[in-house]
Amino acid sequence: MRQQVHFVTLATPDLDAARRFYRDGLGWEPLMDVPDEIVFFQVAPGQVLGLFDAEKFDRDLGLPPGTSGLSGVTLSHNVDGPEEVGRTVDAMAAAGGTVLKSPRRGEFGGIFHAHVRDPNGVVWEVAHNPGWSVDASGRVVLG
């Protein structure tokens, strides 16, 4: 198997709230939006974030209703500086997100970051990490 992830799909208890947060609040353009089922956003070359109605997510997996949920997962968005961390967190809060950790120097890894929970419980880390970059080929460079 090639070392790639093409889709990250999250069970979403309130698809309409997710749509409003990402599309209307943050200004993301859906790649595909199937009402009452799923909305896809292209988040990187060859990579899509899917927000799937939780009831249909469980059914798709063959699980009893109410089985799926998020636990121990964050999605991260890296930005160019500490000021941009603050601006991004403000935009997420204005779009209906809940700030869990306000922008500050991180305890680990020399980063400046914050955490915001979207209306469906997805936790986003917004971070500036001077040791993180993406080279011209798209490869992530750490350290």
C-alpha positions as a Markdown table, in Angstrom:
| # | Residue | x | y | z |
|---|---|---|---|---|
| 1 | Met | 0.0 | 0.0 | 0.0 |
| 2 | Arg | 1.3 | 3.5 | -0.9 |
| 3 | Gln | 1.9 | 5.8 | 2.0 |
| 4 | Gln | -1.0 | 8.2 | 1.2 |
| 5 | Val | -4.3 | 9.2 | 2.7 |
| 6 | His | -6.8 | 10.5 | 0.2 |
| 7 | Phe | -10.0 | 10.9 | 2.3 |
| 8 | Val | -10.4 | 11.9 | 5.9 |
| 9 | Thr | -14.1 | 11.3 | 6.7 |
| 10 | Leu | -15.6 | 12.3 | 10.0 |
| 11 | Ala | -19.0 | 11.3 | 11.4 |
| 12 | Thr | -21.0 | 14.5 | 11.8 |
| 13 | Pro | -24.0 | 14.7 | 14.1 |
| 14 | Asp | -25.3 | 17.9 | 12.5 |
| 15 | Leu | -24.4 | 18.1 | 8.9 |
| 16 | Asp | -26.1 | 21.5 | 8.4 |
| 17 | Ala | -24.1 | 23.0 | 11.3 |
| 18 | Ala | -20.9 | 21.6 | 9.8 |
| 19 | Arg | -21.8 | 23.0 | 6.4 |
| 20 | Arg | -22.5 | 26.5 | 7.9 |
| 21 | Phe | -19.2 | 26.4 | 9.8 |
| 22 | Tyr | -16.9 | 25.4 | 7.0 |
| 23 | Arg | -18.7 | 26.8 | 3.9 |
| 24 | Asp | -20.4 | 29.9 | 5.2 |
| 25 | Gly | -18.3 | 30.7 | 8.2 |
| 26 | Leu | -14.8 | 29.9 | 7.0 |
| 27 | Gly | -15.4 | 30.4 | 3.3 |
| 28 | Trp | -14.4 | 26.9 | 2.2 |
| 29 | Glu | -15.6 | 25.8 | -1.2 |
| 30 | Pro | -17.3 | 22.3 | -1.3 |
| 31 | Leu | -15.9 | 19.9 | -3.8 |
| 32 | Met | -19.2 | 18.0 | -3.6 |
| 33 | Asp | -22.3 | 18.6 | -1.4 |
| 34 | Val | -25.0 | 15.9 | -1.1 |
| 35 | Pro | -27.8 | 17.3 | 1.1 |
| 36 | Asp | -28.6 | 15.2 | 4.2 |
| 37 | Glu | -25.6 | 12.9 | 3.5 |
| 38 | Ile | -22.1 | 14.3 | 3.1 |
| 39 | Val | -20.1 | 17.4 | 2.1 |
| 40 | Phe | -16.5 | 17.1 | 0.7 |
| 41 | Phe | -13.8 | 19.8 | 0.8 |
| 42 | Gln | -10.6 | 19.4 | -1.1 |
| 43 | Val | -7.9 | 20.3 | 1.6 |
| 44 | Ala | -4.7 | 19.5 | -0.3 |
| 45 | Pro | -3.6 | 18.0 | -3.6 |
| 46 | Gly | -5.2 | 14.6 | -3.8 |
| 47 | Gln | -6.8 | 14.9 | -0.3 |
| 48 | Val | -10.4 | 15.5 | 0.7 |
| 49 | Leu | -12.1 | 16.1 | 4.1 |
| 50 | Gly | -15.5 | 14.5 | 4.2 |
| 51 | Leu | -18.2 | 15.4 | 6.8 |
| 52 | Phe | -20.7 | 12.5 | 6.7 |
| 53 | Asp | -24.0 | 12.5 | 8.5 |
| 54 | Ala | -23.4 | 10.4 | 11.6 |
| 55 | Glu | -26.5 | 8.2 | 11.2 |
| 56 | Lys | -25.5 | 7.4 | 7.5 |
| 57 | Phe | -21.9 | 7.0 | 8.5 |
| 58 | Asp | -22.8 | 4.2 | 11.0 |
| 59 | Arg | -25.1 | 2.6 | 8.5 |
| 60 | Asp | -22.3 | 2.7 | 5.9 |
| 61 | Leu | -20.0 | 0.9 | 8.3 |
| 62 | Gly | -22.7 | -1.6 | 9.3 |
| 63 | Leu | -22.7 | -0.3 | 12.9 |
| 64 | Pro | -25.7 | 0.3 | 15.2 |
| 65 | Pro | -27.0 | 3.9 | 15.2 |
| 66 | Gly | -25.1 | 6.2 | 17.6 |
| 67 | Thr | -21.9 | 4.1 | 17.5 |
| 68 | Ser | -19.5 | 6.5 | 15.8 |
| 69 | Gly | -18.0 | 9.5 | 17.3 |
| 70 | Leu | -14.8 | 11.4 | 17.6 |
| 71 | Ser | -12.2 | 10.7 | 20.3 |
| 72 | Gly | -8.6 | 11.6 | 20.5 |
| 73 | Val | -8.5 | 13.2 | 17.0 |
| 74 | Thr | -7.4 | 16.7 | 16.0 |
| 75 | Leu | -7.1 | 18.3 | 12.6 |
| 76 | Ser | -4.3 | 20.8 | 12.2 |
| 77 | His | -4.0 | 24.0 | 10.2 |
| 78 | Asn | -0.5 | 25.5 | 10.1 |
| 79 | Val | -0.2 | 29.3 | 9.4 |
| 80 | Asp | 2.7 | 31.7 | 8.8 |
| 81 | Gly | 2.9 | 33.4 | 12.2 |
| 82 | Pro | 1.4 | 33.9 | 15.6 |
| 83 | Glu | -0.8 | 36.8 | 14.5 |
| 84 | Glu | -2.4 | 34.6 | 11.8 |
| 85 | Val | -3.1 | 32.0 | 14.6 |
| 86 | Gly | -5.2 | 34.7 | 16.3 |
| 87 | Arg | -7.0 | 35.9 | 13.2 |
| 88 | Thr | -7.8 | 32.3 | 12.2 |
| 89 | Val | -9.1 | 31.4 | 15.7 |
| 90 | Asp | -11.3 | 34.6 | 15.7 |
| 91 | Ala | -12.8 | 33.6 | 12.3 |
| 92 | Met | -13.5 | 30.1 | 13.5 |
| 93 | Ala | -15.2 | 31.4 | 16.7 |
| 94 | Ala | -17.2 | 33.9 | 14.6 |
| 95 | Ala | -18.3 | 30.9 | 12.4 |
| 96 | Gly | -19.7 | 29.1 | 15.5 |
| 97 | Gly | -16.6 | 27.3 | 16.8 |
| 98 | Thr | -15.7 | 27.1 | 20.5 |
| 99 | Val | -12.3 | 28.2 | 21.5 |
| 100 | Leu | -10.9 | 25.4 | 23.8 |
| 101 | Lys | -7.4 | 27.0 | 24.1 |
| 102 | Ser | -6.7 | 30.6 | 23.2 |
| 103 | Pro | -3.6 | 31.4 | 21.2 |
| 104 | Arg | -0.5 | 30.9 | 23.2 |
| 105 | Arg | 3.0 | 29.4 | 23.2 |
| 106 | Gly | 2.7 | 25.6 | 23.2 |
| 107 | Glu | 3.9 | 23.3 | 25.9 |
| 108 | Phe | 5.5 | 21.0 | 23.4 |
| 109 | Gly | 7.5 | 21.4 | 20.2 |
| 110 | Gly | 8.2 | 25.1 | 20.2 |
| 111 | Ile | 5.0 | 26.1 | 18.6 |
| 112 | Phe | 2.4 | 28.9 | 19.0 |
| 113 | His | -1.1 | 27.5 | 18.8 |
| 114 | Ala | -4.7 | 27.3 | 19.8 |
| 115 | His | -7.5 | 24.8 | 19.7 |
| 116 | Val | -11.0 | 25.3 | 18.4 |
| 117 | Arg | -13.9 | 22.8 | 18.4 |
| 118 | Asp | -16.3 | 23.1 | 15.4 |
| 119 | Pro | -20.1 | 22.8 | 16.0 |
| 120 | Asn | -19.9 | 19.0 | 15.7 |
| 121 | Gly | -17.1 | 18.4 | 18.1 |
| 122 | Val | -14.2 | 18.2 | 15.6 |
| 123 | Val | -11.1 | 19.8 | 17.3 |
| 124 | Trp | -8.8 | 21.9 | 15.2 |
| 125 | Glu | -5.4 | 23.0 | 16.2 |
| 126 | Val | -4.3 | 26.3 | 14.5 |
| 127 | Ala | -0.6 | 26.6 | 14.8 |
| 128 | His | 2.5 | 28.4 | 13.8 |
| 129 | Asn | 5.5 | 26.1 | 13.9 |
| 130 | Pro | 8.8 | 27.6 | 12.7 |
| 131 | Gly | 10.2 | 24.1 | 12.3 |
| 132 | Trp | 7.5 | 23.0 | 9.9 |
| 133 | Ser | 7.5 | 23.6 | 6.2 |
| 134 | Val | 6.4 | 22.1 | 2.9 |
| 135 | Asp | 9.1 | 21.9 | 0.2 |
| 136 | Ala | 8.5 | 22.6 | -3.6 |
| 137 | Ser | 7.6 | 18.9 | -4.2 |
| 138 | Gly | 4.9 | 19.1 | -1.5 |
| 139 | Arg | 6.8 | 17.0 | 1.0 |
| 140 | Val | 6.4 | 18.0 | 4.7 |
| 141 | Val | 9.7 | 18.9 | 6.4 |
| 142 | Leu | 9.8 | 18.7 | 10.2 |
| 143 | Gly | 12.6 | 20.1 | 12.3 |
